[in-house]
């Protein structure tokens, strides 16, 4: 089921999410709905709070190269990384990447992130894993993990860029 995306500056995006304690059918339905919503909105990642559920759960599905225009073929469900209760164990280096966010549609800006990260997390059944990455997945994980802490990527912008964004965003929201 496709759920509504929480749009910035909704106060829910500022609240830290609670740990997942029950790895049950309700969680599985949430994760499945998050995938459907992410695909429908052309995203590569989504945190549970972005669909209004304040739990420490996120998904990422990095598109694969294919000739197909079908998003389900570009981001097959079985390639979805479901990350529950993530903990950043290591982080080093820096890199810059242009980011966007389904909660701030149509806005993209370059953000500085760690180059390499190591994250411990659980899957939908509660099994623990450790993931290490120094590519796009590392950036996407940091972006989505920020949501779990009540942060959005525009908070990483310089003061000047942030003020410009806020002014333009307010104008855009009034025009809706």
N, C-alpha and C positions, 0 to 999 in steps of 0.2 A: 504494500500500500504506500502510495506517495503521501508524505506528510508535508505540512507547511514549514517553510524555513523561517526561523526567527531572524528578523532584520535589524541591523544596527540602527539606532542606539538602544534597542530594547534592553532593559535592566537585567534580564536573565543572562545576557552574555557577559555580565560583570561578576556573576556569582560563581565561586568555585564549586565544582561538581563533587558529589558524594561517591565514595568507593562502591563498586558493585559487590554485593554480598551473596546474592542468589543467582546462580547460573542455571536458570530455569527457562521454561517455554516463553515467559514474558520477555526475557532478555533476548532470546532467539528471534522472536517476532520483531522486537525493536531493531536488531541488527539487520534483519531481512528488509524491513521498511526503510532503514537508513540507506541500504544499497539501492533500492528502487528510487528513493528520493534523489540520491546523489547522481544516478544515471539520468533521471528525468531532467535534472538541473545542470547537466554537463559539468559535474565536479569530479575531482580526483580524490577528495577526502571529505569527511563529515564527522563532526563530534556530536554526541547525543544531545548536548545542550542546544545545538543548532536546530533541532526538531522539538525543542521544549522539554527535554528530559534531562534533569541535572544529575546524570550518572557519569562516572569515569569510564566511558566507552567511546571508541572512535573507530572509523574504518578508513582504509586507503586502498585505492585500486589504480595503480599506475597503468595508463593505456599501453597496449601492445601494438606493434606495427602490423597493420593489416590493410588490404585493399578495400575492405568493407567500410561503408559509412555508418553501419549499425553500431550504436554505442555498446550494445550487449556483446558484440564480437570484439570491439576494441577494448572493452573492460569486462571480460567474462567474470561471472559471479565467483567462480572457483578461484580466481586470482585475487579476490578481496582479502586483504589483511585486516582481521578483526583484532583490535588491541583493547584489552580490558585492564583497568588499574595499572597503567604504565608508570614505570619509575625510571628516570634518567640515571644511569649508573656512571657513565663517562661521557665527556664532551671535550673536543679539542679543535683548534684551528677556527678559521672563520671563512665564510664565503658569502657572496651576495647573489640574490635570486629575485626575479620579479614574481611577486605573489598576488593572488587574488583570493576572494573569499565568497562563498555562497551567501553569507550574511551581509556582505557589502557588494551586491551585484554591480558589475560594470566598472569597478575601481581596481586598478593594478598599480603596484609600486614596488620598487626594489627594496629588499629588506636584508639586513645582515643576520646570519644564523651561524651556528656551529657547523664546521665542515664534516666532522665525524662524530657519530654518537653511538652509544651502546645503551639499549633499553631493555629492561625486564618487563614482561607483561604476561597476561593470561589470555587464553582463547575463550570462546563461548561456553566451553565445558569446565573452565577453571584450571586447565593444564597450564603450567608455567613454561615460558620460553625466554630466550635472550636473543636479541637481534642487534646486529652491528651493521652500520651503513655509512657511506661517505658520498652518496650520490643524491639524486632527487628524492628518494624515499626518506633520507635523513631530514631534508627540508620539510617535506610534507608532514612527517611525524612531529617535528617541533611546532609547526603551525597548528596542528590539531591538538597537541598536548597543551599549548597555550590556552586554547578554548576551555580545557578542563580546569584551568587555573583562573578562569574569568578574564582572560585577556584576548584581544583581537590584534591582528597584525599591524593595524594603523598606529597602535601604541608604540611601535618600534621605530616610527618615522621621526626625523628631526623635528624640532619645535616648529620651524618655518613650514615644512611640508605638512605637518599635522594640522596647523591652523588653516592652511589653504584647503586641505581635505575637508575639515569640519565645515568651513564656509560653503564650499561647493556642495557637500552632502546635504546640508540643511536646505539649500536652494532646491536641490533635486527632490527631496522629500516633500517640500511644499508644492512642487509642481505636479505631484502624483494625483 
